[in-house]
Structure formats: structure tokens, C-alpha cells
Amino acid sequence: MKNKRLNRIIKINRKGDQWKLQQLFGELAERLNRLPDADEVRRNPLRSAPAGLTKMVF
């Protein structure tokens, strides 16, 4: 008995909003996943958060 092999081509609609959202999410995930190099850490020192984004402590 012969094995049947079926090849299918998936067409991606690159003009759709869903594709654009998935591209943006993928790029964000790649940026978050990589470790910063020493020069980048020196250029971006830690800063305190703006007062509007923090809750009142007292």
C-alpha cells in the first residue's frame, strides 16, 4: 500500500490587522527575551517611576 503524501501551501494575508498585531507581538517578545549588553545598561541607568504611576504609600 502506498503512503499518500499531501502538500499544502498556506497563504498568509499580510494586509490584515491580525497579521500586523502578531508581527508586533513577535517583535516585542524578541526584544524582551534578549539580554542587554553592558553599553546599553550604562546608557540607560535606572530611574524612579513618575509620581502619577505610583500609589500613595502613606
Predicted model as a PDB file, atoms N, CA, C, CB and O in Angstrom, pLDDT in the B-factor column:
MODEL        1                                                                  
ATOM      1  N   MET A   1       0.841  -1.174   0.000  1.00 60.00           N  
ATOM      2  CA  MET A   1       0.000   0.000   0.000  1.00 60.00           C  
ATOM      3  C   MET A   1       0.890   1.243   0.000  1.00 60.00           C  
ATOM      4  CB  MET A   1      -0.959  -0.005   1.219  1.00 60.00           C  
ATOM      5  O   MET A   1       1.845   1.318   0.774  1.00 60.00           O  
ATOM      6  N   LYS A   2       0.595   2.191  -0.837  1.00 70.00           N  
ATOM      7  CA  LYS A   2       1.367   3.421  -0.933  1.00 70.00           C  
ATOM      8  C   LYS A   2       0.885   4.437   0.095  1.00 70.00           C  
ATOM      9  CB  LYS A   2       1.271   4.006  -2.347  1.00 70.00           C  
ATOM     10  O   LYS A   2      -0.311   4.596   0.337  1.00 70.00           O  
ATOM     11  N   ASN A   3       1.865   5.119   0.693  1.00 76.00           N  
ATOM     12  CA  ASN A   3       1.507   6.213   1.597  1.00 76.00           C  
ATOM     13  C   ASN A   3       1.175   7.442   0.765  1.00 76.00           C  
ATOM     14  CB  ASN A   3       2.661   6.519   2.603  1.00 76.00           C  
ATOM     15  O   ASN A   3       1.905   7.795  -0.161  1.00 76.00           O  
ATOM     16  N   LYS A   4       0.092   8.074   1.096  1.00 81.00           N  
ATOM     17  CA  LYS A   4      -0.287   9.298   0.397  1.00 81.00           C  
ATOM     18  C   LYS A   4       0.305  10.483   1.141  1.00 81.00           C  
ATOM     19  CB  LYS A   4      -1.836   9.430   0.280  1.00 81.00           C  
ATOM     20  O   LYS A   4       0.160  10.616   2.357  1.00 81.00           O  
ATOM     21  N   ARG A   5       0.952  11.310   0.406  1.00 79.00           N  
ATOM     22  CA  ARG A   5       1.549  12.499   0.981  1.00 79.00           C  
ATOM     23  C   ARG A   5       0.851  13.712   0.379  1.00 79.00           C  
ATOM     24  CB  ARG A   5       3.089  12.543   0.727  1.00 79.00           C  
ATOM     25  O   ARG A   5       0.750  13.855  -0.839  1.00 79.00           O  
ATOM     26  N   LEU A   6       0.385  14.559   1.243  1.00 79.00           N  
ATOM     27  CA  LEU A   6      -0.371  15.717   0.805  1.00 79.00           C  
ATOM     28  C   LEU A   6       0.391  16.984   1.175  1.00 79.00           C  
ATOM     29  CB  LEU A   6      -1.785  15.720   1.429  1.00 79.00           C  
ATOM     30  O   LEU A   6       0.606  17.244   2.358  1.00 79.00           O  
ATOM     31  N   ASN A   7       0.790  17.753   0.219  1.00 83.00           N  
ATOM     32  CA  ASN A   7       1.474  19.019   0.461  1.00 83.00           C  
ATOM     33  C   ASN A   7       0.474  20.142   0.303  1.00 83.00           C  
ATOM     34  CB  ASN A   7       2.680  19.208  -0.502  1.00 83.00           C  
ATOM     35  O   ASN A   7      -0.264  20.221  -0.680  1.00 83.00           O  
ATOM     36  N   ARG A   8       0.472  21.012   1.305  1.00 82.00           N  
ATOM     37  CA  ARG A   8      -0.447  22.144   1.259  1.00 82.00           C  
ATOM     38  C   ARG A   8       0.337  23.428   1.439  1.00 82.00           C  
ATOM     39  CB  ARG A   8      -1.545  22.017   2.340  1.00 82.00           C  
ATOM     40  O   ARG A   8       1.328  23.460   2.168  1.00 82.00           O  
ATOM     41  N   ILE A   9      -0.088  24.449   0.799  1.00 81.00           N  
ATOM     42  CA  ILE A   9       0.539  25.758   0.900  1.00 81.00           C  
ATOM     43  C   ILE A   9      -0.424  26.663   1.658  1.00 81.00           C  
ATOM     44  CB  ILE A   9       0.890  26.345  -0.517  1.00 81.00           C  
ATOM     45  O   ILE A   9      -1.596  26.795   1.306  1.00 81.00           O  
ATOM     46  N   ILE A  10       0.101  27.277   2.699  1.00 72.00           N  
ATOM     47  CA  ILE A  10      -0.711  28.194   3.486  1.00 72.00           C  
ATOM     48  C   ILE A  10      -0.469  29.605   2.976  1.00 72.00           C  
ATOM     49  CB  ILE A  10      -0.383  28.083   5.006  1.00 72.00           C  
ATOM     50  O   ILE A  10       0.671  30.060   2.894  1.00 72.00           O  
ATOM     51  N   LYS A  11      -1.530  30.277   2.641  1.00 76.00           N  
ATOM     52  CA  LYS A  11      -1.420  31.652   2.178  1.00 76.00           C  
ATOM     53  C   LYS A  11      -1.713  32.587   3.348  1.00 76.00           C  
ATOM     54  CB  LYS A  11      -2.388  31.924   0.988  1.00 76.00           C  
ATOM     55  O   LYS A  11      -2.732  32.452   4.024  1.00 76.00           O  
ATOM     56  N   ILE A  12      -0.812  33.530   3.575  1.00 73.00           N  
ATOM     57  CA  ILE A  12      -0.954  34.479   4.668  1.00 73.00           C  
ATOM     58  C   ILE A  12      -1.384  35.819   4.099  1.00 73.00           C  
ATOM     59  CB  ILE A  12       0.366  34.615   5.471  1.00 73.00           C  
ATOM     60  O   ILE A  12      -0.751  36.361   3.193  1.00 73.00           O  
ATOM     61  N   ASN A  13      -2.460  36.335   4.641  1.00 76.00           N  
ATOM     62  CA  ASN A  13      -2.942  37.643   4.233  1.00 76.00           C  
ATOM     63  C   ASN A  13      -2.136  38.694   4.992  1.00 76.00           C  
ATOM     64  CB  ASN A  13      -4.482  37.797   4.500  1.00 76.00           C  
ATOM     65  O   ASN A  13      -2.441  38.993   6.147  1.00 76.00           O  
ATOM     66  N   ARG A  14      -1.123  39.250   4.361  1.00 76.00           N  
ATOM     67  CA  ARG A  14      -0.230  40.191   5.030  1.00 76.00           C  
ATOM     68  C   ARG A  14      -0.810  41.603   5.115  1.00 76.00           C  
ATOM     69  CB  ARG A  14       1.094  40.233   4.311  1.00 76.00           C  
ATOM     70  O   ARG A  14      -0.163  42.504   5.649  1.00 76.00           O  
ATOM     71  N   LYS A  15      -1.991  41.800   4.609  1.00 79.00           N  
ATOM     72  CA  LYS A  15      -2.611  43.119   4.699  1.00 79.00           C  
ATOM     73  C   LYS A  15      -3.609  43.187   5.848  1.00 79.00           C  
ATOM     74  CB  LYS A  15      -3.304  43.469   3.387  1.00 79.00           C  
ATOM     75  O   LYS A  15      -4.149  44.254   6.138  1.00 79.00           O  
ATOM     76  N   GLY A  16      -3.854  42.075   6.494  1.00 80.00           N  
ATOM     77  CA  GLY A  16      -4.844  42.048   7.564  1.00 80.00           C  
ATOM     78  C   GLY A  16      -4.319  42.588   8.879  1.00 80.00           C  
ATOM     79  O   GLY A  16      -3.114  42.599   9.127  1.00 80.00           O  
ATOM     80  N   ASP A  17      -5.237  43.034   9.715  1.00 83.00           N  
ATOM     81  CA  ASP A  17      -4.873  43.584  11.016  1.00 83.00           C  
ATOM     82  C   ASP A  17      -4.311  42.510  11.937  1.00 83.00           C  
ATOM     83  CB  ASP A  17      -6.080  44.246  11.665  1.00 83.00           C  
ATOM     84  O   ASP A  17      -3.400  42.788  12.717  1.00 83.00           O  
ATOM     85  N   GLN A  18      -4.833  41.289  11.863  1.00 82.00           N  
ATOM     86  CA  GLN A  18      -4.367  40.207  12.721  1.00 82.00           C  
ATOM     87  C   GLN A  18      -2.890  39.918  12.475  1.00 82.00           C  
ATOM     88  CB  GLN A  18      -5.200  38.943  12.490  1.00 82.00           C  
ATOM     89  O   GLN A  18      -2.138  39.698  13.425  1.00 82.00           O  
ATOM     90  N   TRP A  19      -2.469  39.916  11.226  1.00 82.00           N  
ATOM     91  CA  TRP A  19      -1.064  39.653  10.904  1.00 82.00           C  
ATOM     92  C   TRP A  19      -0.169  40.744  11.471  1.00 82.00           C  
ATOM     93  CB  TRP A  19      -0.867  39.547   9.384  1.00 82.00           C  
ATOM     94  O   TRP A  19       0.909  40.458  11.992  1.00 82.00           O  
ATOM     95  N   LYS A  20      -0.616  42.009  11.370  1.00 85.00           N  
ATOM     96  CA  LYS A  20       0.175  43.118  11.894  1.00 85.00           C  
ATOM     97  C   LYS A  20       0.318  43.020  13.407  1.00 85.00           C  
ATOM     98  CB  LYS A  20      -0.462  44.455  11.511  1.00 85.00           C  
ATOM     99  O   LYS A  20       1.395  43.272  13.948  1.00 85.00           O  
ATOM    100  N   LEU A  21      -0.757  42.657  14.085  1.00 84.00           N  
ATOM    101  CA  LEU A  21      -0.697  42.506  15.539  1.00 84.00           C  
ATOM    102  C   LEU A  21       0.246  41.380  15.940  1.00 84.00           C  
ATOM    103  CB  LEU A  21      -2.091  42.243  16.104  1.00 84.00           C  
ATOM    104  O   LEU A  21       1.004  41.518  16.901  1.00 84.00           O  
ATOM    105  N   GLN A  22       0.205  40.274  15.215  1.00 84.00           N  
ATOM    106  CA  GLN A  22       1.090  39.158  15.520  1.00 84.00           C  
ATOM    107  C   GLN A  22       2.549  39.529  15.267  1.00 84.00           C  
ATOM    108  CB  GLN A  22       0.706  37.933  14.691  1.00 84.00           C  
ATOM    109  O   GLN A  22       3.429  39.105  16.016  1.00 84.00           O  
ATOM    110  N   GLN A  23       2.820  40.310  14.228  1.00 86.00           N  
ATOM    111  CA  GLN A  23       4.175  40.767  13.951  1.00 86.00           C  
ATOM    112  C   GLN A  23       4.692  41.651  15.083  1.00 86.00           C  
ATOM    113  CB  GLN A  23       4.222  41.527  12.621  1.00 86.00           C  
ATOM    114  O   GLN A  23       5.821  41.482  15.546  1.00 86.00           O  
ATOM    115  N   LEU A  24       3.855  42.599  15.528  1.00 88.00           N  
ATOM    116  CA  LEU A  24       4.250  43.490  16.616  1.00 88.00           C  
ATOM    117  C   LEU A  24       4.503  42.712  17.898  1.00 88.00           C  
ATOM    118  CB  LEU A  24       3.179  44.550  16.850  1.00 88.00           C  
ATOM    119  O   LEU A  24       5.463  42.990  18.616  1.00 88.00           O  
ATOM    120  N   PHE A  25       3.652  41.745  18.186  1.00 87.00           N  
ATOM    121  CA  PHE A  25       3.817  40.941  19.393  1.00 87.00           C  
ATOM    122  C   PHE A  25       5.095  40.112  19.324  1.00 87.00           C  
ATOM    123  CB  PHE A  25       2.604  40.027  19.597  1.00 87.00           C  
ATOM    124  O   PHE A  25       5.807  39.980  20.319  1.00 87.00           O  
ATOM    125  N   GLY A  26       5.382  39.560  18.163  1.00 86.00           N  
ATOM    126  CA  GLY A  26       6.607  38.783  17.994  1.00 86.00           C  
ATOM    127  C   GLY A  26       7.856  39.624  18.166  1.00 86.00           C  
ATOM    128  O   GLY A  26       8.825  39.180  18.782  1.00 86.00           O  
ATOM    129  N   GLU A  27       7.842  40.843  17.623  1.00 89.00           N  
ATOM    130  CA  GLU A  27       8.987  41.739  17.769  1.00 89.00           C  
ATOM    131  C   GLU A  27       9.174  42.150  19.226  1.00 89.00           C  
ATOM    132  CB  GLU A  27       8.811  42.982  16.888  1.00 89.00           C  
ATOM    133  O   GLU A  27      10.303  42.228  19.710  1.00 89.00           O  
ATOM    134  N   LEU A  28       8.077  42.411  19.924  1.00 87.00           N  
ATOM    135  CA  LEU A  28       8.147  42.763  21.338  1.00 87.00           C  
ATOM    136  C   LEU A  28       8.700  41.599  22.152  1.00 87.00           C  
ATOM    137  CB  LEU A  28       6.763  43.170  21.863  1.00 87.00           C  
ATOM    138  O   LEU A  28       9.543  41.802  23.026  1.00 87.00           O  
ATOM    139  N   ALA A  29       8.240  40.391  21.879  1.00 87.00           N  
ATOM    140  CA  ALA A  29       8.722  39.222  22.610  1.00 87.00           C  
ATOM    141  C   ALA A  29      10.212  38.999  22.379  1.00 87.00           C  
ATOM    142  CB  ALA A  29       7.939  37.980  22.198  1.00 87.00           C  
ATOM    143  O   ALA A  29      10.929  38.627  23.308  1.00 87.00           O  
ATOM    144  N   GLU A  30      10.680  39.217  21.171  1.00 88.00           N  
ATOM    145  CA  GLU A  30      12.112  39.074  20.895  1.00 88.00           C  
ATOM    146  C   GLU A  30      12.933  40.119  21.649  1.00 88.00           C  
ATOM    147  CB  GLU A  30      12.376  39.190  19.391  1.00 88.00           C  
ATOM    148  O   GLU A  30      13.993  39.803  22.190  1.00 88.00           O  
ATOM    149  N   ARG A  31      12.447  41.366  21.688  1.00 84.00           N  
ATOM    150  CA  ARG A  31      13.168  42.418  22.400  1.00 84.00           C  
ATOM    151  C   ARG A  31      13.208  42.146  23.901  1.00 84.00           C  
ATOM    152  CB  ARG A  31      12.524  43.777  22.132  1.00 84.00           C  
ATOM    153  O   ARG A  31      14.233  42.382  24.541  1.00 84.00           O  
ATOM    154  N   LEU A  32      12.102  41.649  24.474  1.00 82.00           N  
ATOM    155  CA  LEU A  32      12.066  41.365  25.897  1.00 82.00           C  
ATOM    156  C   LEU A  32      12.906  40.153  26.263  1.00 82.00           C  
ATOM    157  CB  LEU A  32      10.646  41.155  26.344  1.00 82.00           C  
ATOM    158  O   LEU A  32      13.401  40.060  27.386  1.00 82.00           O  
ATOM    159  N   ASN A  33      13.073  39.233  25.339  1.00 85.00           N  
ATOM    160  CA  ASN A  33      13.775  37.991  25.614  1.00 85.00           C  
ATOM    161  C   ASN A  33      15.296  38.153  25.602  1.00 85.00           C  
ATOM    162  CB  ASN A  33      13.368  36.951  24.611  1.00 85.00           C  
ATOM    163  O   ASN A  33      16.004  37.368  26.234  1.00 85.00           O  
ATOM    164  N   ARG A  34      15.800  39.154  24.895  1.00 84.00           N  
ATOM    165  CA  ARG A  34      17.253  39.273  24.791  1.00 84.00           C  
ATOM    166  C   ARG A  34      17.818  40.011  26.001  1.00 84.00           C  
ATOM    167  CB  ARG A  34      17.643  40.001  23.491  1.00 84.00           C  
ATOM    168  O   ARG A  34      17.139  40.836  26.613  1.00 84.00           O  
ATOM    169  N   LEU A  35      19.062  39.705  26.335  1.00 80.00           N  
ATOM    170  CA  LEU A  35      19.742  40.364  27.439  1.00 80.00           C  
ATOM    171  C   LEU A  35      20.436  41.624  26.929  1.00 80.00           C  
ATOM    172  CB  LEU A  35      20.759  39.408  28.111  1.00 80.00           C  
ATOM    173  O   LEU A  35      21.032  41.599  25.851  1.00 80.00           O  
ATOM    174  N   PRO A  36      20.373  42.729  27.681  1.00 76.00           N  
ATOM    175  CA  PRO A  36      21.048  43.947  27.237  1.00 76.00           C  
ATOM    176  C   PRO A  36      22.557  43.807  27.381  1.00 76.00           C  
ATOM    177  CB  PRO A  36      20.549  45.161  28.033  1.00 76.00           C  
ATOM    178  O   PRO A  36      23.041  43.114  28.276  1.00 76.00           O  
ATOM    179  N   ASP A  37      23.295  44.466  26.500  1.00 83.00           N  
ATOM    180  CA  ASP A  37      24.749  44.443  26.619  1.00 83.00           C  
ATOM    181  C   ASP A  37      25.199  45.525  27.606  1.00 83.00           C  
ATOM    182  CB  ASP A  37      25.421  44.649  25.230  1.00 83.00           C  
ATOM    183  O   ASP A  37      24.398  46.366  28.017  1.00 83.00           O  
ATOM    184  N   ALA A  38      26.478  45.501  27.982  1.00 83.00           N  
ATOM    185  CA  ALA A  38      26.985  46.405  29.014  1.00 83.00           C  
ATOM    186  C   ALA A  38      26.850  47.868  28.605  1.00 83.00           C  
ATOM    187  CB  ALA A  38      28.441  46.087  29.319  1.00 83.00           C  
ATOM    188  O   ALA A  38      26.544  48.712  29.446  1.00 83.00           O  
ATOM    189  N   ASP A  39      27.070  48.182  27.341  1.00 86.00           N  
ATOM    190  CA  ASP A  39      26.964  49.564  26.883  1.00 86.00           C  
ATOM    191  C   ASP A  39      25.532  50.078  27.011  1.00 86.00           C  
ATOM    192  CB  ASP A  39      27.438  49.682  25.432  1.00 86.00           C  
ATOM    193  O   ASP A  39      25.308  51.227  27.391  1.00 86.00           O  
ATOM    194  N   GLU A  40      24.578  49.229  26.694  1.00 81.00           N  
ATOM    195  CA  GLU A  40      23.179  49.622  26.792  1.00 81.00           C  
ATOM    196  C   GLU A  40      22.774  49.846  28.248  1.00 81.00           C  
ATOM    197  CB  GLU A  40      22.283  48.559  26.151  1.00 81.00           C  
ATOM    198  O   GLU A  40      21.988  50.747  28.540  1.00 81.00           O  
ATOM    199  N   VAL A  41      23.300  49.041  29.153  1.00 79.00           N  
ATOM    200  CA  VAL A  41      22.998  49.213  30.575  1.00 79.00           C  
ATOM    201  C   VAL A  41      23.569  50.541  31.067  1.00 79.00           C  
ATOM    202  CB  VAL A  41      23.570  48.033  31.408  1.00 79.00           C  
ATOM    203  O   VAL A  41      22.918  51.239  31.845  1.00 79.00           O  
ATOM    204  N   ARG A  42      24.775  50.900  30.627  1.00 84.00           N  
ATOM    205  CA  ARG A  42      25.384  52.170  31.026  1.00 84.00           C  
ATOM    206  C   ARG A  42      24.598  53.365  30.483  1.00 84.00           C  
ATOM    207  CB  ARG A  42      26.836  52.236  30.541  1.00 84.00           C  
ATOM    208  O   ARG A  42      24.454  54.379  31.165  1.00 84.00           O  
ATOM    209  N   ARG A  43      24.095  53.244  29.268  1.00 86.00           N  
ATOM    210  CA  ARG A  43      23.353  54.359  28.655  1.00 86.00           C  
ATOM    211  C   ARG A  43      21.978  54.557  29.281  1.00 86.00           C  
ATOM    212  CB  ARG A  43      23.197  54.124  27.160  1.00 86.00           C  
ATOM    213  O   ARG A  43      21.466  55.676  29.287  1.00 86.00           O  
ATOM    214  N   ASN A  44      21.368  53.495  29.810  1.00 82.00           N  
ATOM    215  CA  ASN A  44      20.025  53.572  30.381  1.00 82.00           C  
ATOM    216  C   ASN A  44      20.058  53.253  31.874  1.00 82.00           C  
ATOM    217  CB  ASN A  44      19.069  52.610  29.650  1.00 82.00           C  
ATOM    218  O   ASN A  44      19.713  52.140  32.270  1.00 82.00           O  
ATOM    219  N   PRO A  45      20.468  54.208  32.707  1.00 81.00           N  
ATOM    220  CA  PRO A  45      20.508  53.936  34.139  1.00 81.00           C  
ATOM    221  C   PRO A  45      19.085  53.814  34.697  1.00 81.00           C  
ATOM    222  CB  PRO A  45      21.286  55.047  34.880  1.00 81.00           C  
ATOM    223  O   PRO A  45      18.121  54.287  34.094  1.00 81.00           O  
ATOM    224  N   LEU A  46      18.983  53.178  35.845  1.00 81.00           N  
ATOM    225  CA  LEU A  46      17.670  53.032  36.481  1.00 81.00           C  
ATOM    226  C   LEU A  46      17.170  54.394  36.936  1.00 81.00           C  
ATOM    227  CB  LEU A  46      17.738  52.049  37.681  1.00 81.00           C  
ATOM    228  O   LEU A  46      17.930  55.203  37.468  1.00 81.00           O  
ATOM    229  N   ARG A  47      15.889  54.637  36.721  1.00 79.00           N  
ATOM    230  CA  ARG A  47      15.274  55.897  37.132  1.00 79.00           C  
ATOM    231  C   ARG A  47      14.043  55.595  37.949  1.00 79.00           C  
ATOM    232  CB  ARG A  47      14.917  56.779  35.911  1.00 79.00           C  
ATOM    233  O   ARG A  47      13.454  54.522  37.821  1.00 79.00           O  
ATOM    234  N   SER A  48      13.655  56.521  38.778  1.00 80.00           N  
ATOM    235  CA  SER A  48      12.441  56.324  39.559  1.00 80.00           C  
ATOM    236  C   SER A  48      11.223  56.486  38.656  1.00 80.00           C  
ATOM    237  CB  SER A  48      12.381  57.316  40.746  1.00 80.00           C  
ATOM    238  O   SER A  48      11.272  57.162  37.628  1.00 80.00           O  
ATOM    239  N   ALA A  49      10.144  55.858  39.063  1.00 76.00           N  
ATOM    240  CA  ALA A  49       8.906  55.920  38.288  1.00 76.00           C  
ATOM    241  C   ALA A  49       8.247  57.281  38.486  1.00 76.00           C  
ATOM    242  CB  ALA A  49       7.937  54.779  38.700  1.00 76.00           C  
ATOM    243  O   ALA A  49       8.402  57.889  39.545  1.00 76.00           O  
ATOM    244  N   PRO A  50       7.515  57.770  37.489  1.00 78.00           N  
ATOM    245  CA  PRO A  50       6.790  59.034  37.655  1.00 78.00           C  
ATOM    246  C   PRO A  50       5.759  58.924  38.778  1.00 78.00           C  
ATOM    247  CB  PRO A  50       6.098  59.437  36.336  1.00 78.00           C  
ATOM    248  O   PRO A  50       5.194  57.855  39.010  1.00 78.00           O  
ATOM    249  N   ALA A  51       5.523  60.024  39.462  1.00 77.00           N  
ATOM    250  CA  ALA A  51       4.608  60.021  40.597  1.00 77.00           C  
ATOM    251  C   ALA A  51       3.192  59.604  40.207  1.00 77.00           C  
ATOM    252  CB  ALA A  51       4.578  61.387  41.233  1.00 77.00           C  
ATOM    253  O   ALA A  51       2.479  59.019  41.022  1.00 77.00           O  
ATOM    254  N   GLY A  52       2.783  59.889  39.004  1.00 78.00           N  
ATOM    255  CA  GLY A  52       1.441  59.545  38.562  1.00 78.00           C  
ATOM    256  C   GLY A  52       1.211  58.042  38.416  1.00 78.00           C  
ATOM    257  O   GLY A  52       0.070  57.582  38.443  1.00 78.00           O  
ATOM    258  N   LEU A  53       2.287  57.281  38.262  1.00 72.00           N  
ATOM    259  CA  LEU A  53       2.152  55.837  38.076  1.00 72.00           C  
ATOM    260  C   LEU A  53       2.242  55.047  39.375  1.00 72.00           C  
ATOM    261  CB  LEU A  53       3.205  55.352  37.130  1.00 72.00           C  
ATOM    262  O   LEU A  53       1.970  53.847  39.394  1.00 72.00           O  
ATOM    263  N   THR A  54       2.623  55.718  40.463  1.00 75.00           N  
ATOM    264  CA  THR A  54       2.769  55.022  41.739  1.00 75.00           C  
ATOM    265  C   THR A  54       1.592  55.351  42.660  1.00 75.00           C  
ATOM    266  CB  THR A  54       4.108  55.402  42.415  1.00 75.00           C  
ATOM    267  O   THR A  54       0.985  56.417  42.559  1.00 75.00           O  
ATOM    268  N   LYS A  55       1.287  54.422  43.549  1.00 75.00           N  
ATOM    269  CA  LYS A  55       0.198  54.647  44.508  1.00 75.00           C  
ATOM    270  C   LYS A  55       0.730  55.396  45.729  1.00 75.00           C  
ATOM    271  CB  LYS A  55      -0.451  53.298  44.938  1.00 75.00           C  
ATOM    272  O   LYS A  55       1.933  55.416  45.988  1.00 75.00           O  
ATOM    273  N   MET A  56      -0.163  55.991  46.449  1.00 71.00           N  
ATOM    274  CA  MET A  56       0.225  56.677  47.677  1.00 71.00           C  
ATOM    275  C   MET A  56       0.646  55.638  48.725  1.00 71.00           C  
ATOM    276  CB  MET A  56      -0.944  57.564  48.212  1.00 71.00           C  
ATOM    277  O   MET A  56      -0.047  54.642  48.932  1.00 71.00           O  
ATOM    278  N   VAL A  57       1.760  55.874  49.366  1.00 65.00           N  
ATOM    279  CA  VAL A  57       2.258  54.945  50.378  1.00 65.00           C  
ATOM    280  C   VAL A  57       1.694  55.275  51.743  1.00 65.00           C  
ATOM    281  CB  VAL A  57       3.779  54.968  50.424  1.00 65.00           C  
ATOM    282  O   VAL A  57       1.425  54.378  52.542  1.00 65.00           O  
ATOM    283  N   PHE A  58       1.514  56.547  52.014  1.00 59.00           N  
ATOM    284  CA  PHE A  58       1.058  56.961  53.355  1.00 59.00           C  
ATOM    285  C   PHE A  58      -0.431  57.075  53.414  1.00 59.00           C  
ATOM    286  CB  PHE A  58       1.679  58.283  53.756  1.00 59.00           C  
ATOM    287  O   PHE A  58      -0.983  57.412  54.462  1.00 59.00           O  
TER     288      PHE A  58                                                      
ENDMDL                                                                          
END                                                                             
